[in-house]
Amino acid sequence: MNIIKLSAIDSTNSYLKKLAQKSDLDTFTVVVAEHQTEGRGQMGTNWVSDYGKNLTFSILIKFKEFEIAYQFYLSMAVSLGLLEVLKKRVDVSLFIKWPNDILAENDKVAGILIENVLKGNFIRQSIIGMGINLNQESFPKDIENVTSLKNISGTHFNADQLLNKIVNSISYYVQFIEKKEFVFLKKRYMKALYKFQKPSMFVDANDELFLGKIIDVEESGMLIIELENETTRKFSLKEVKFASR
C-alpha cells in the first residue's frame, strides 16, 4: 500500500487522477488529506469537512478485465469493505444507503464517489474517493441527517489506523470482482441495504411523492422499487431519493 499524505488539497480524487495520468502508479495507491477545499460527493454535491477532524482520501484500483456492464459491483465491494470496518467500531445499526452512502441508523456517516477510467468496454482503473465523519462533533445547520463516529461512540478515532483497516477491507472485497464472484457481493450488499423490502416514501425526479419498497438493484446500479399496485419502476441515481423525514 503506497500512501501519499497531504495537508490540504482541492480534491483527493482530482489529485490522484492527475497523478495517475503522469505516473505509472501501483494499484491501491492512496492519497489522504487533512483537509479538502473542494471535496465532492454524489451528483456534484460538496463534501463539508472541518480541518483535521475527518478522514478524506482516495484509492486508485487497477483492473485486468472488468467489464463496464458489471461496474456497480465495484460500488458494492467498496461500500461493503467500508461498512465492515465501521461496524466493528460503533454499537449502532449501520446500513448502505443506495448507491453507497453509509448510514448510522438514519444519519449519514460516510460517503463514496467512484470515478472510472475506461478503455473500450472495460474499466481500466477506478479512483474511489471517501469521506468519513470521524471526530467532527458539529455540522452546518443546513446539512440534515448527518453524524460522526465520535458523536455515536464518544470515542476519538485515530485516522491513520482506520485508513489502513479500510483499505485492506476494500482490497478483500475487490478480489471477488477479479474472481467474478458477483453473487457473493450482491448477496452481502442487499443484506446491508437501507430499507430493503421495507415500505418507504420516495420522491422522483418530478417531485412526485410515492410509497414503495426496494426489491432489487441491477448490475448497472439501477434501483428497482415495487409500488403499492405491485408494479415496479427502475431509477438511476438522479431520478429518486428517500422523502425527507
N, C-alpha and C positions, 0 to 999 in steps of 0.2 A: 504494500500500500504506500503510494507516494503522496504525502500530504503537503500542500503549499498553504502556508498561513499568511493572511493579510490583516492589516489593522482596519482599513476601511477601503471599500470599493463600491462602484455603482451597482454592480450585479455580479455575483459569483458565476452565474450561468454565462453571462456575456464575456467575462474574463476568461473562463475556461474554454469557451467556444473559439475565441481568438487565439488562445494559446495552442489549442489542438490544430488549428489551421497552419500555424507556423512550425510546430514541432511534432515529432512522432512520439506522442505520449503513451505510456503504458496504460492498459485498461485498469480501471479503478484508481486512476489519479484523482485526488480530491483537492478542491480549493475551499478553504474555510475562512470566513471573515468575521472580525469582531463586530463590524457594522456594515450594512448595505444602505447606500443612499437612494438606490432605485431598485430595491428588491421587488420582484414580480411574482404575482400569483396567477391563478387560472383566469382566463378571459380578460387579460390586460389589467387586472386589479393590482394594487400596490400591496406589498408586504410591509407592515409597520412594525418596527422593532427598536427598542431602546439600545443604546450603545453598550456592548459587552454583557448584556443580560440574557441573550438568547443564543441559539445555535443555528447559524445560517451557513450553508455550504452547498457545493455542487460536486457531483461524481461523474466522471467520464467512464462509460462502459462500451467496449467494442464487441462486435458480434461477427462470427464467421458466416453464419447462414440463418438469418432471422427475417422471415417474410413480413412485409408490411401488413398483410392481411391479418396477422396474429399480434399486431402491435399492442393491443390492450393487455396482453399477458404480462408485458413489462410493467404496466401500471399496477397490475395485481401483485407481481413479485415485489416491487419496491414498497408498496403500502403494507404488505404482509411482513416484510422484513423490519420496517419501522415499528409497526404495531407490536410485534413480538417483543422487541426490546422495551418499549414503553410499558407494556403490560406487567413486566417484572418490577417496575419501579413505582407504580401508584396502585392504590387499593380502591379503584373505582372501575366501572364498566367502560371499556374503550371499544370504539367501532370504527370501521372505514365508511366514510360518507362518500357515495359515488361522486366523482370517479375515484378520488384518492386522498381526500382530507382525512385527518384523524380526529375523532371526537372523543372527549371525556364526558360521558353521559350525553348531554346535548350541546356541549360547548366545544368549539374548535381549539385544538391544542397544537396542531401541526398541519402544514400544507406542502404539497409536492407539485412541481412543474417539470414536465418532461419535454425536451426538445430533441427531435431526431434528425440525423443526417442520413439522407437516402442515396442509394445507388441502384438504379433500375427498380426492381420490385422488392428490394431488400433494405433493411435498416443496417447501415454500416456501423454507426455508433450513436449513442444517446448521451445527452447531458441531462442529468437529473438534479434539479435544484430542490433544496429542502429548507424549510423554516420551521423551527420547533420553539415554541414558547417555553423557555426553560426557567429562568429566575425572575422574569418581569412580573411585578405584582399588580400594576395598574395599567389600564389601556384607555385610549381615547374614547370619549363618551359616544361618539358616532359609530364605533365598532361594536356590534352586538354579538352576544353568544360566543365569547372568546375567553379563554383562561390559560393558565400556565401550569407546568408540573409542580412548581413551588406553591402556587395557590392551592393546588389539590392536596399536596402531601405535607406542606410545611417544611420541606427539606430543600436545602440549597444543593444544586447539582453541579458536578464537575463536567464542563463541556467537552474537554479532551477525551475523558474516559467514555462518555456517552457516544461521542463521534465514532470511536473505534468499534464499539459494540454494534452500532447501527450499520456501519459499512460492512462489517463481517456478516451480519444477519442478512443484509440485502444480497451479498455475494452468495450466500447459501441458497436463497430463493431463486436468484437468476440462473443458477445451474439447471433448474428444472426447465427453463426456456431452452437452454442449449441442448438438453437431452430430449426436448419436445414432449415433456411430461405435463401437458397442458391441463389434463383432467385434475391432477393433483392441485394445481394452482387455483383452478376455477372452484373446486370444492371448498378449499380453505377461504377463498375470497368471499364467496356467497355466505358462508357461515359467519363471517365477521361483518357483513354488510349492514349498515344502519337501516333500520325499519324494513328489513327484508320480510316480505309476506305479511306486513302489518298495515292495516288501513291507515292512510295518512292523507293530509291535504297538500295539494301541489298547485303551483301556478305555472301556466305555459307561457310561451313567447308573446301571446296576445293578451297577457294579464288575466286570462280566464282561470278562475279557481275551480278545482275539481278534486273529487275524492277518488283514490285508487290505492293500489298496493304494488310494490315492486315484486315482480315474479322472476326476472332474469336479467342478465347483462350479456349482450352478444360479444363475439370475438372482436368486433370492430369497436366495442365500447358503448354501443347504443343501449340505452336503458329501456327495458320493456315493463310497462305498467298496465295492470289489469284494472279496468274501470268497473263501476257499480253494475253495469249491464253485462259484465263478463266478457266484453270485447277488450282488445288490447291496443295500446298505442306505443310507438317507438320514438325515443327522443335522443337527440345528440346533446352535447354539453350545454350549449347556449339556449336550448329550447325548453328547459323545465327546471324548476327548483322547488324545494320544500317551501310551503307557505310559512310566513313569519308567525311565530307563536304570540 
